[in-house]
Each structure stands twice: as structure tokens, then as C-alpha cells.
Amino acid sequence: MAKKSSIEKNKARRKLVERFANKRKELLAVANDQSRQMEERFEARLKLAELPRNANPTRIRNRCEITGRPRAYYRKLGMSRIALRELGSQGLIPGLVKSSW
């Protein structure tokens, strides 16, 4: 189980990303538009830098929904390999059969 603080920190980051998504998108569109003047693009970059760091989507860490484990994460299922194996062994995931030989 991951530390509670790490899980909560990641949740706060997700909220910030969602809150600033539109503003970031608009500023990035202005900053990357080659047809605009250099000063205008530079101002957009400065405004982007003023946004909170955690508003950047790259700072979100994929974590298991059950345990909070940050590694061996399956995106399609939203959980780690260990949680997947435990739930599969209990028969809680339809269609998943644990192999043994």
C-alpha cells in the first residue's frame, strides 16, 4: 500500500490539471502559433510559467485504484499487476483465468 500522502497528492494534481486545462490549452495555442508576433507568443509563455506546476498533466502519476501502487500499472484496468492477480484469484474479474502448470 502506498503512503496516503502520495495518493492524496496525486488526487490534488488531477484536480488542478482539470481546473487549468482550458487556460493551458489557450495559452499553448497562442505560444505555438507561428503566425503571431514574437512578443505576443513570449507573453503567453510567461503566463504559462505563472500557472501552478501541478497543473501540468505530465506531473500526474498513474497509480493503482485499489492499492495506490505506482509501478506495474495497467492503464486499461486502472490497477497494478498485484491487485489484478489477487482479484483474479478470487474470481472477481470476469473472463480472467489464472494459469498454472
N, C-alpha and C positions, 0 to 999 in steps of 0.2 A: 504494500500500500504506500502510495506517495505521501509526502508531507501535505497536510491540509493547507498550509500556506501556499504551496506551489500550485495546488489545484485552484484555490481561490484567486491567486494572481493571474492565472490563465483565463479564468472566467471574467475578471475585470478587463483584461486585454480584449477579449471578444466583444464586450460591451462598448469599449472605446472605439474599436475598429468599426463597429456598426454605426456608432454615433457620428463619426467623422468621415464615413465612406463617401458621401456626396461631395463634401468640401474638398477632400483629397482628389477625387476624380476630376472636378472642375479645375483645380489648380494645376494638376498634372497635364490636363488638356492644353491649358494656356502655356505652360512651361515647355511643352514638347512641340508646340505649333511653330514650325519654321517660318511661316508667313508673317508672324507678328514681329514687332520691333524687339531688339535685344533688351532694352530697358524694361519693357513690359514682362518679358519672359523672366528676367532676373528678379523682378519684384514678386512674381509668382513663386519662384524658388525660395525666396526669403520667407514668404508666408507659409510655404510648406515646411520650412525648417522650424517655424514657430509652433506648429502643431505638436501635440504630445508624441513622444517616441512610440509609446504603446498603441498609438492609433494606426500604426503601420501594420498591415496584415502579415508581413513576414515575421513578426515577433510572436505570433500565436504558435503554440506548441501543440501538436496532435497528442492527445492523451486518451487513455482508455476510459470509457464512461463508467466502468464498474470499479476499477482499482486506482485509476489515475496514473498508471504506468506510462512513461513517455516513450519507451522503446518497444520494438516489435509490434507496431500498431497497424491494424488492418483498416484502411480507410473505408472500405465498402461496409464493414460491420461496425466500425466505431469502437473496437475493443482490441486488447492485446492478445497475443497468442496464448498466453497462460489462461486468461479469462475464457477465451474461446474453447480451450481444451476442457476446462472444468465444466462449463455449461454443456458441452457436447457429451461429456461422460455422464452427466445427469439426465441427458435426453431432452434438454430444454431448447435445442436448436433443431428445427425440422429439417430433415434431409442430410444431416451431418452424422456420419458413421465413423467412429474411432476405429482405425485399423490396428490389427495385431497379428503377428505371425510367429 
